[in-house]
């Protein structure tokens, strides 16, 4: 297996984390689910920096973001599958 582009912690997660520098839009990413080392492919819809998140499915404003199997916030804008998830479309529910 080649090196992954994206790590997903749990199968119920709806975002994964970019683990390579310089990910470009159009890249066919190798995505690995760390819970069981399974993998899948997903196309990046945007250039995404290392450490940022990517949507694993189409997500709507108001949806809950799930990472590590846990609620990490609320989407405040729609994000398409393969799209960049960051402060422009995801906010904490804490305040």
Phi and psi restraints in degrees (value plus and minus 20) as a CYANA .aco file:
   2 UNK   PHI     -99.0   -59.0
   2 UNK   PSI     155.8   195.8
   3 UNK   PHI     -91.0   -51.0
   3 UNK   PSI     118.5   158.5
   4 UNK   PHI     -93.1   -53.1
   4 UNK   PSI     133.7   173.7
   5 UNK   PHI    -115.8   -75.8
   5 UNK   PSI     -49.2    -9.2
   6 UNK   PHI    -158.5  -118.5
   6 UNK   PSI     115.9   155.9
   7 UNK   PHI    -131.1   -91.1
   7 UNK   PSI     115.5   155.5
   8 UNK   PHI    -141.4  -101.4
   8 UNK   PSI     112.1   152.1
   9 UNK   PHI    -103.3   -63.3
   9 UNK   PSI     -64.0   -24.0
  10 UNK   PHI    -151.0  -111.0
  10 UNK   PSI     132.9   172.9
  11 UNK   PHI     -82.1   -42.1
  11 UNK   PSI     -48.2    -8.2
  12 UNK   PHI    -103.3   -63.3
  12 UNK   PSI     -23.8    16.2
  13 UNK   PHI     -83.6   -43.6
  13 UNK   PSI     126.1   166.1
  14 UNK   PHI    -134.0   -94.0
  14 UNK   PSI     -13.7    26.3
  15 UNK   PHI    -155.8  -115.8
  15 UNK   PSI     132.1   172.1
  16 UNK   PHI    -147.9  -107.9
  16 UNK   PSI     146.4   186.4
  17 UNK   PHI    -130.3   -90.3
  17 UNK   PSI     109.9   149.9
  18 UNK   PHI     -89.8   -49.8
  18 UNK   PSI     110.5   150.5
  19 UNK   PHI    -141.5  -101.5
  19 UNK   PSI       0.3    40.3
  20 UNK   PHI    -150.3  -110.3
  20 UNK   PSI     130.5   170.5
  21 UNK   PHI     -96.6   -56.6
  21 UNK   PSI     123.1   163.1
  22 UNK   PHI      50.7    90.7
  22 UNK   PSI      13.9    53.9
  23 UNK   PHI     -85.0   -45.0
  23 UNK   PSI     107.3   147.3
  24 UNK   PHI    -127.9   -87.9
  24 UNK   PSI     129.1   169.1
  25 UNK   PHI     -74.6   -34.6
  25 UNK   PSI     119.6   159.6
  26 UNK   PHI      72.2   112.2
  26 UNK   PSI     -28.7    11.3
  27 UNK   PHI     -86.9   -46.9
  27 UNK   PSI     110.3   150.3
  28 UNK   PHI    -103.0   -63.0
  28 UNK   PSI      80.9   120.9
  29 UNK   PHI    -103.5   -63.5
  29 UNK   PSI     119.1   159.1
  30 UNK   PHI    -105.9   -65.9
  30 UNK   PSI     100.8   140.8
  31 UNK   PHI    -133.7   -93.7
  31 UNK   PSI     110.1   150.1
  32 UNK   PHI    -137.6   -97.6
  32 UNK   PSI     111.1   151.1
  33 UNK   PHI    -111.4   -71.4
  33 UNK   PSI      92.5   132.5
  34 UNK   PHI     -89.4   -49.4
  34 UNK   PSI     -41.7    -1.7
  35 UNK   PHI     -79.4   -39.4
  35 UNK   PSI     -54.5   -14.5
  36 UNK   PHI    -161.5  -121.5
  36 UNK   PSI     -10.1    29.9
  37 UNK   PHI      44.1    84.1
  37 UNK   PSI       0.9    40.9
  38 UNK   PHI     -96.7   -56.7
  38 UNK   PSI     147.6   187.6
  39 UNK   PHI    -163.1  -123.1
  39 UNK   PSI     141.9   181.9
  40 UNK   PHI    -175.3  -135.3
  40 UNK   PSI     150.3   190.3
  41 UNK   PHI    -134.8   -94.8
  41 UNK   PSI     129.4   169.4
  42 UNK   PHI    -171.8  -131.8
  42 UNK   PSI     121.5   161.5
  43 UNK   PHI    -113.8   -73.8
  43 UNK   PSI     108.7   148.7
  44 UNK   PHI     -91.9   -51.9
  44 UNK   PSI     110.9   150.9
  45 UNK   PHI    -113.0   -73.0
  45 UNK   PSI     -26.8    13.2
  46 UNK   PHI    -170.7  -130.7
  46 UNK   PSI     143.1   183.1
  47 UNK   PHI     -90.3   -50.3
  47 UNK   PSI     109.4   149.4
  48 UNK   PHI    -152.8  -112.8
  48 UNK   PSI     106.2   146.2
  49 UNK   PHI     -88.2   -48.2
  49 UNK   PSI     134.5   174.5
  50 UNK   PHI     -76.3   -36.3
  50 UNK   PSI     119.5   159.5
  51 UNK   PHI      69.8   109.8
  51 UNK   PSI     -34.5     5.5
  52 UNK   PHI    -106.6   -66.6
  52 UNK   PSI     147.1   187.1
  53 UNK   PHI    -122.0   -82.0
  53 UNK   PSI     137.1   177.1
  54 UNK   PHI    -149.7  -109.7
  54 UNK   PSI     119.3   159.3
  55 UNK   PHI     -91.8   -51.8
  55 UNK   PSI     114.0   154.0
  56 UNK   PHI    -110.5   -70.5
  56 UNK   PSI     -30.8     9.2
  57 UNK   PHI    -172.2  -132.2
  57 UNK   PSI     151.0   191.0
  58 UNK   PHI     -86.2   -46.2
  58 UNK   PSI     107.5   147.5
  59 UNK   PHI    -142.7  -102.7
  59 UNK   PSI     122.3   162.3
  60 UNK   PHI    -127.6   -87.6
  60 UNK   PSI     133.0   173.0
  61 UNK   PHI     -73.6   -33.6
  61 UNK   PSI     112.5   152.5
  62 UNK   PHI      78.3   118.3
  62 UNK   PSI     -39.6     0.4
  63 UNK   PHI     -86.3   -46.3
  63 UNK   PSI     136.0   176.0
  64 UNK   PHI    -111.7   -71.7
  64 UNK   PSI     114.7   154.7
  65 UNK   PHI    -105.3   -65.3
  65 UNK   PSI     111.2   151.2
  66 UNK   PHI    -138.4   -98.4
  66 UNK   PSI     102.8   142.8
  67 UNK   PHI    -161.1  -121.1
  67 UNK   PSI     121.3   161.3
  68 UNK   PHI      40.4    80.4
  68 UNK   PSI       2.0    42.0
  69 UNK   PHI      54.3    94.3
  69 UNK   PSI     -10.2    29.8
  70 UNK   PHI    -143.0  -103.0
  70 UNK   PSI     133.4   173.4
  71 UNK   PHI     -88.9   -48.9
  71 UNK   PSI      99.0   139.0
  72 UNK   PHI    -133.2   -93.2
  72 UNK   PSI     -19.6    20.4
  73 UNK   PHI     135.0   175.0
  73 UNK   PSI    -192.8  -152.8
  74 UNK   PHI    -143.4  -103.4
  74 UNK   PSI     115.7   155.7
  75 UNK   PHI     -93.5   -53.5
  75 UNK   PSI     113.2   153.2
  76 UNK   PHI    -128.4   -88.4
  76 UNK   PSI     -18.3    21.7
  77 UNK   PHI    -173.2  -133.2
  77 UNK   PSI     135.0   175.0
  78 UNK   PHI     -86.6   -46.6
  78 UNK   PSI     126.9   166.9
  79 UNK   PHI    -155.3  -115.3
  79 UNK   PSI     108.3   148.3
  80 UNK   PHI    -101.2   -61.2
  80 UNK   PSI     136.2   176.2
  81 UNK   PHI     -72.5   -32.5
  81 UNK   PSI     107.6   147.6
  82 UNK   PHI      68.6   108.6
  82 UNK   PSI     -20.8    19.2
  83 UNK   PHI    -103.9   -63.9
  83 UNK   PSI     139.7   179.7
  84 UNK   PHI     -93.1   -53.1
  84 UNK   PSI     106.3   146.3
  85 UNK   PHI    -130.2   -90.2
  85 UNK   PSI      99.1   139.1
  86 UNK   PHI    -180.2  -140.2
  86 UNK   PSI    -180.4  -140.4
  87 UNK   PHI     -82.2   -42.2
  87 UNK   PSI     -39.0     1.0
  88 UNK   PHI     -94.6   -54.6
  88 UNK   PSI     -37.2     2.8
  89 UNK   PHI    -160.1  -120.1
  89 UNK   PSI     -13.9    26.1
  90 UNK   PHI    -159.3  -119.3
  90 UNK   PSI     109.7   149.7
  91 UNK   PHI    -150.3  -110.3
  91 UNK   PSI     131.5   171.5
  92 UNK   PHI     -87.8   -47.8
  92 UNK   PSI     135.3   175.3
  93 UNK   PHI    -113.8   -73.8
  93 UNK   PSI     -19.0    21.0
  94 UNK   PHI     -91.1   -51.1
  94 UNK   PSI     -52.4   -12.4
